[in-house]
Amino acid sequence: MAIGGWWEEQVVSRLVKCGCGSEQMGELRAPVVSQAHGEVFELGCGAGANLPFYDRGRVTRYCAVEPGEKLRGFARAAAQDWPGVDIRDGVGEAIPFADESFDSVVCTFTMCSVHDHAQSLREVRRVLKPGGLLLFAEHGRSDEPGIARWQERIDPVWRRIMGNCHLSRPVGAAMEQAGFAVSPIARQYREGPRVVSWMEWGSARKAG
């Protein structure tokens, strides 16, 4: 395995499992993920950090993709008491499900690391039923121009060491461009340096 692949599987996967599963992150995830209903698809389920926040009484089917082998293993272990869970190897740019398959898509701290941001949002829109919800919690491009410029400067190094994670990608604006009507719960800095702590979370309805 090349050094890049080893780093992502052995180091980044554990950073994701620990950091994204923290109590602080859970405070953002809970009000978003709990809105999921019906047939649910999760893009980039990671180690399964969202699983405790689903209202199982409202979820009739749970499917997910996760490109990291080790993270998929963590997620499957976390979901072992869920009947009929379908967690596949896959990426946001080519979601392996049919058009209009899902009532809800959950995407938390994932859009920062897909290789093609716009294509992944098009794929999310494709698999959602008409009027379906994209439920999101993401970090991204700050509203402050000065901070955003620093994010752009740091990005080339940051994404190399953090599994292709980008700091300067827009969140709500990119969803609107992809054909979603966005209703953010909040847009604000969380704890930590401003270059890495701008967060947006809420829901986006498939328009049209």
Protein Blocks (a to p, Z undefined) as FASTA:
>chain_A
ZZklmmmmmmmmmmmmmmmmpmklmmmmmmmmmmpgcjaddehjlnopmmmmpcfklpmb
dcdddfblklmmmmmmmmmmpghiacddddfklccbdehkbfbdcdehklmmmmblmlmm
mmmmmmpcehiacddddddddfblklmmmmmmmmmmmmmmnoopafkbcfklmmmmnopa
cddfbdcddedjfklmcccddddddeZZ
